[in-house]
């Protein structure tokens, strides 16, 4: 009986994991970029327009963090917050980013005085 339970747990975990990594969330992918759906608007962002992508982790209250990513383009900045109830597709976005943009270096996190952190994922080189 316990063998059966382990198998179910593994399948459940795998399903959850697949759901997170295959969840488009607020993104809709096309060949040369993606649509970002936020607040009833839908913007198309081309991969080549991205200046930087930063992962952030803010402390709001003692035990409450707000995480997400910020995408900076030539035209504007987009902040996508991850909330527990519904993944916003950030995990899949980071995979897509890796596939579509050559990320040449790994950046260090910048830790702010309140313990919040910002970690660049991608910064377009100026050359």
PyMOL commands that set and color helices and strands:
alter all, ss='L'
color gray80, all
select helices_A, chain A and resi 2-22+47-49+90-100
alter helices_A, ss='H'
color red, helices_A
select strands_A, chain A and resi 27-30+33-38+41-46+50-61+64-73+77-82+109-111+117-123
alter strands_A, ss='S'
color yellow, strands_A
deselect
rebuild
show_as cartoon
